[in-house]
């Protein structure tokens, strides 16, 4: 397998990244390719698709050996399921798969560069392949979701205006969307704990209490 490019996103760390692709559709990232793959002809026709699959590597989750079972955060972190029944990053082969919207393709010094929205990847994530998303073949609306169908309710986000203004205007909507999905691990519910998330060069501190997330500090 060859690494063909890398993700450029607003998440330098894993904490806070959306749990699945498509959950934060205002979150924009870039796929920047290695010089060997910056060949315009390789992207011919891709502009005709609204969505693509990004196949990538869990580069920060590599381990020696593997375990046949994992503890998904969705189940509170205390119930084991088979690794192949989960999307855990700790797998025999650390490969991720994300369906994202292709916003545009830019051709230039770094080009072609893909601008995508709805990603769930950390900054500098290695990309292994790009494939077009084909609606008639890739979408199964009637599919069963197993234990993953249960989802946390969205949180009300209290973001003081003087703190929100520190965030660049084009990133504010995505940040609020991410916070509303509750970035905390599913098994943590401490109303007195202050959490800190790195996003777009800022440290966002917040607590969650009574179904609402309140931002307390934004470090410039």
PANUMAR-333038 format. One record per residue (C-alpha): x, y, z; residue number from 1. Coordinates in Angstrom, 2 decimals, padded with zeros to 5 digits, always signed. Layout:
# residues N
      c1      c2      c3  nr
       X       Y       Z NUM
...
# end
This chain:
# residues 220
      c1      c2      c3  nr
 +000.00 +000.00 +000.00   1
 +001.28 +003.45 -000.91   2
 +000.37 +006.62 +000.98   3
 -000.94 +008.90 -001.77   4
 -001.63 +011.97 +000.34   5
 -002.56 +013.40 +003.72   6
 -005.53 +015.07 +005.37   7
 -005.33 +018.68 +006.46   8
 -008.00 +019.26 +009.11   9
 -008.64 +021.46 +012.15  10
 -008.03 +018.57 +014.58  11
 -004.39 +018.11 +015.67  12
 -005.58 +015.55 +018.28  13
 -008.17 +012.78 +018.33  14
 -010.38 +014.29 +021.04  15
 -013.36 +016.08 +019.52  16
 -013.23 +014.52 +016.06  17
 -016.74 +013.51 +014.89  18
 -017.43 +009.86 +015.62  19
 -018.41 +009.11 +012.04  20
 -018.11 +010.85 +008.71  21
 -021.04 +013.05 +007.71  22
 -022.05 +014.02 +011.24  23
 -020.46 +017.48 +010.99  24
 -021.23 +018.48 +007.43  25
 -019.94 +022.04 +007.94  26
 -016.47 +020.80 +008.80  27
 -014.18 +021.34 +005.81  28
 -010.87 +019.52 +005.33  29
 -008.40 +019.11 +002.48  30
 -006.81 +016.09 +000.86  31
 -003.31 +017.09 -000.28  32
 -001.54 +014.53 -002.44  33
 +002.09 +013.49 -002.52  34
 +004.02 +014.99 -005.49  35
 +004.02 +011.64 -007.32  36
 +000.20 +011.64 -007.42  37
 -000.37 +015.29 -008.34  38
 -001.33 +014.27 -011.83  39
 -004.35 +016.09 -013.21  40
 -005.33 +013.19 -015.47  41
 -005.77 +010.92 -012.44  42
 -008.72 +013.08 -011.32  43
 -010.44 +013.40 -014.68  44
 -014.19 +012.92 -014.18  45
 -014.11 +013.13 -010.38  46
 -015.79 +016.56 -010.48  47
 -018.96 +014.79 -011.65  48
 -019.47 +013.20 -008.21  49
 -020.92 +014.97 -005.18  50
 -019.42 +012.51 -002.68  51
 -016.34 +010.32 -002.46  52
 -014.95 +007.55 -000.29  53
 -011.66 +008.32 +001.43  54
 -009.67 +005.27 +002.48  55
 -007.12 +006.17 +005.12  56
 -004.84 +004.86 +007.83  57
 -005.34 +005.00 +011.60  58
 -001.76 +006.19 +011.91  59
 -002.10 +007.05 +015.62  60
 -003.71 +003.74 +016.60  61
 -001.09 +001.19 +015.60  62
 -000.43 -001.64 +018.07  63
 +001.59 -004.79 +018.16  64
 -000.77 -007.69 +017.65  65
 -004.54 -007.40 +017.72  66
 -007.52 -008.29 +019.92  67
 -010.59 -010.16 +018.63  68
 -012.86 -008.01 +020.83  69
 -013.05 -004.29 +021.61  70
 -015.04 -002.03 +023.94  71
 -016.95 +000.52 +021.88  72
 -017.50 +003.87 +023.62  73
 -021.09 +003.75 +022.31  74
 -021.71 +000.84 +024.72  75
 -020.20 +002.66 +027.68  76
 -016.73 +001.20 +027.30  77
 -017.58 -001.82 +029.48  78
 -019.16 -004.24 +026.99  79
 -017.11 -006.19 +024.46  80
 -018.06 -006.88 +020.87  81
 -016.13 -008.44 +018.02  82
 -013.63 -006.15 +016.36  83
 -015.26 -006.86 +012.99  84
 -018.64 -005.74 +014.41  85
 -017.17 -002.36 +015.28  86
 -015.41 +000.61 +013.74  87
 -012.70 +000.61 +016.34  88
 -009.35 +001.97 +015.12  89
 -007.59 -000.97 +016.78  90
 -007.84 -003.54 +014.01  91
 -005.62 -006.16 +012.35  92
 -005.10 -003.58 +009.58  93
 -005.57 +000.02 +010.77  94
 -007.69 +001.15 +007.82  95
 -010.49 +003.74 +007.97  96
 -013.25 +004.42 +005.44  97
 -015.16 +007.71 +005.24  98
 -017.90 +008.93 +002.93  99
 -017.56 +012.70 +002.51 100
 -018.89 +015.46 +000.28 101
 -016.54 +016.65 -002.43 102
 -016.87 +020.43 -002.28 103
 -014.40 +021.24 -005.05 104
 -011.09 +020.38 -006.65 105
 -008.39 +023.04 -006.83 106
 -005.55 +022.85 -009.30 107
 -002.42 +024.84 -008.47 108
 +000.97 +024.53 -006.83 109
 -000.20 +021.75 -004.49 110
 -002.91 +020.55 -006.83 111
 -005.00 +018.76 -007.43 112
 -006.28 +019.36 -003.88 113
 -009.66 +017.99 -002.80 114
 -011.80 +020.11 -000.49 115
 -014.13 +017.83 +001.44 116
 -016.80 +018.34 +004.10 117
 -018.08 +015.97 +006.76 118
 -014.75 +014.30 +007.43 119
 -013.82 +012.48 +010.63 120
 -010.04 +012.44 +010.28 121
 -007.22 +013.99 +012.25 122
 -004.74 +016.40 +010.73 123
 -001.89 +014.64 +008.87 124
 -003.87 +011.39 +008.51 125
 -002.32 +009.31 +005.69 126
 -004.65 +008.73 +002.73 127
 -004.42 +005.40 +000.88 128
 -007.03 +005.82 -001.85 129
 -009.94 +007.87 -003.19 130
 -013.01 +006.32 -004.82 131
 -016.23 +007.91 -006.08 132
 -019.39 +007.37 -004.05 133
 -022.04 +005.79 -006.31 134
 -025.57 +006.34 -004.91 135
 -027.34 +003.40 -006.57 136
 -024.69 +000.93 -005.40 137
 -023.37 +002.42 -002.15 138
 -026.58 +003.53 -000.38 139
 -028.82 +001.07 +001.51 140
 -031.50 +003.10 +003.36 141
 -033.11 -000.07 +004.74 142
 -029.86 -001.40 +006.26 143
 -029.80 -002.41 +009.95 144
 -027.41 -000.51 +012.20 145
 -026.75 -003.01 +015.00 146
 -025.74 -001.49 +018.32 147
 -024.65 +001.72 +016.58 148
 -028.21 +002.95 +015.96 149
 -028.48 +004.50 +019.43 150
 -027.14 +008.04 +019.30 151
 -026.70 +010.69 +021.97 152
 -029.18 +013.52 +021.77 153
 -027.78 +016.79 +020.52 154
 -026.67 +019.21 +023.21 155
 -027.67 +022.83 +023.48 156
 -024.46 +024.85 +023.03 157
 -023.92 +027.97 +025.12 158
 -021.07 +029.83 +023.44 159
 -020.54 +033.37 +024.79 160
 -020.30 +035.82 +021.91 161
 -017.01 +037.30 +023.10 162
 -015.45 +033.83 +022.96 163
 -017.07 +032.85 +019.68 164
 -015.61 +035.95 +018.03 165
 -012.11 +034.55 +018.66 166
 -012.89 +031.76 +016.16 167
 -012.63 +032.68 +012.48 168
 -016.08 +033.29 +011.04 169
 -015.92 +030.50 +008.46 170
 -015.23 +027.88 +011.16 171
 -017.80 +028.89 +013.78 172
 -020.74 +026.90 +012.42 173
 -018.66 +023.73 +012.16 174
 -017.36 +024.14 +015.73 175
 -020.86 +024.59 +017.17 176
 -022.03 +021.55 +015.20 177
 -019.18 +019.46 +016.63 178
 -019.81 +020.61 +020.20 179
 -023.54 +019.88 +019.92 180
 -022.72 +016.22 +019.24 181
 -021.01 +015.95 +022.65 182
 -017.27 +015.31 +022.11 183
 -016.90 +013.58 +025.47 184
 -016.35 +009.81 +025.63 185
 -019.75 +008.13 +025.86 186
 -018.95 +006.64 +029.26 187
 -018.10 +010.00 +030.89 188
 -020.81 +012.17 +032.42 189
 -019.18 +014.35 +035.05 190
 -020.99 +017.71 +035.20 191
 -018.12 +019.34 +037.10 192
 -015.34 +018.33 +034.77 193
 -013.82 +020.84 +032.37 194
 -012.88 +019.33 +029.00 195
 -010.48 +020.93 +026.52 196
 -010.53 +020.28 +022.79 197
 -008.00 +021.47 +020.20 198
 -009.63 +022.96 +017.11 199
 -008.26 +025.19 +014.34 200
 -005.34 +026.41 +016.41 201
 -007.43 +027.11 +019.53 202
 -008.03 +025.32 +022.81 203
 -011.78 +025.14 +023.49 204
 -012.70 +024.49 +027.15 205
 -016.22 +023.47 +028.13 206
 -018.40 +021.56 +030.58 207
 -021.63 +019.63 +030.04 208
 -024.50 +019.85 +032.49 209
 -028.24 +019.14 +032.22 210
 -028.18 +018.57 +028.48 211
 -026.26 +021.74 +027.67 212
 -022.63 +022.33 +026.77 213
 -021.15 +025.61 +027.96 214
 -017.89 +026.98 +026.58 215
 -015.80 +028.56 +029.32 216
 -012.59 +029.54 +027.54 217
 -011.09 +029.86 +024.08 218
 -007.33 +030.20 +023.93 219
 -006.23 +032.38 +020.98 220
# end
